[in-house]
Amino acid sequence: MAGYDAIILGAGAAGLMCASVAGQRGKSVLLIDHADQPGKKILISGGGRCNFTNIHTAPDRYLSANPHFAKSALGRYAPQDFIDLVDRYGIAWHEKTLGQLFCDGSAKQIVAMLVEECAKGGVEIACGASIGGVEHRDGMFHVACGARTAAAPALVIATGGPSIPKMGATGFAYELARKFRLKVVEPRPALVPLTLGPGEALFHALAGVSAEVMAVCGKVRFREAALFTHRGLSGPAILQVSSYWRNGETIGIDFQPDRAPGWLREAKRAMPRATLSKILAEGLSDRLAIALADRLGIVGELANLTDVKLEAAERRIADWRFTPSGSEGFAKAEVTVGGISTADLSSQTMEARKVPGLYAIGEAVDVTGWLGGYNFQWAWASGWAAAQAL
Ligand code: FDA
């Protein structure tokens, strides 16, 4: 049986970071993954260019039952630390929008960099290895993996969440957590398209149309693009609110987020012969403008409409209510909200309070970032924090 200082389960973003840092700190590390190669989600991320961090990273851009939990790790390993690493490897990058940093070239460069960092730390990577079982006895974790068993005084759960099972994602982290009596906050698909029921047939017909909107769910609001799909709503603004949305709740969409109150009355004075759909088409696609005007039942010239009717239309356009019938689920979700409860982990080291030597990092933990590089930053930061303690 092979002995190590630490065994890390899951060679994704968090596992690769944790393994490379621990290895370079002189620890002997075994990194195990059932996939045939490490970092598969990194490879498909950001449309193949990997949105590897966000320069506006701050704890309030993460969802968790304990909003304070992520502060320590995010504070100690900042976006600039990862940018420095990327720069050391000469990987060219650019800011796309809203602080989101992407590779100019390919996400493959990020995986190659992390694998190289692991090699520098002498990390042994075992891919294509399914984990048979994990036992804890005499202060050691014993992991059966294929034909071999490995043992270490420290075990890191870095197997991510169940989003996109066809990429090798599983709920294994939760099974293992429960085995060690750690609580799991109910996992839900997040950053996921929302579906609309048959009552919204008019909007299904708009599949492919997008608009710059303000999407609102409860107290959160996101000013980004929304996209109509055959099944419902998608696009960055919708993915963002989906992480906060619960079954049965409505979401609001402001289709004219830049207009000042009273703009339709103004339009009536300035262009009395125009129709509502024509005015809306100044900022929206023709198809969407017509659909909104149809839904509002406003077809004639503005001059023939009362100010009261125009004000009512303005209010609907600024807060169009949708009640999604559901989401497209884990099959289409970029991440998972919920996971291993932060109440059972140290925010400094990610170590389980009740099980010394057991750690959980990355998406497996109940910390979920906004769209835009925040989730990788959490993976790097939590992996780095655990590596300091191994
Ligand atoms: P991750 O999922 O990366 O790694 C877990 C590893 O564990 C995998 O390699 C898996 O094979 C392995 N594993 C799982 N179960 C196992 C088992 N039973 N036995 C052995 N191994 C097992 N985020 C971001 O910040 N910017 C972006 O651009 C994107 N883009 C993006 C696109 C798409 C399509 C998706 C699905 C997701 C994103 N994300 C993202 C989210 C990001 O990919 C995610 O938050 C991180 O990969 C989480 O890192 P982890 O290391 O925690 O899990």
Boltz pocket constraint, residues with backbone or C-beta under 6 A from the ligand:
constraints:
  - pocket:
      binder: B
      contacts: [[A, 9], [A, 10], [A, 11], [A, 12], [A, 13], [A, 14], [A, 15], [A, 32], [A, 33], [A, 34], [A, 35], [A, 37], [A, 38], [A, 39], [A, 40], [A, 41], [A, 42], [A, 44], [A, 45], [A, 46], [A, 47], [A, 50], [A, 51], [A, 52], [A, 53], [A, 129], [A, 130], [A, 131], [A, 158], [A, 159], [A, 160], [A, 161], [A, 163], [A, 164], [A, 167], [A, 168], [A, 169], [A, 170], [A, 171], [A, 172], [A, 333], [A, 334], [A, 335], [A, 361], [A, 362], [A, 363], [A, 364], [A, 370], [A, 372], [A, 373], [A, 374], [A, 375], [A, 376], [A, 377], [A, 379]]
      max_distance: 6.0
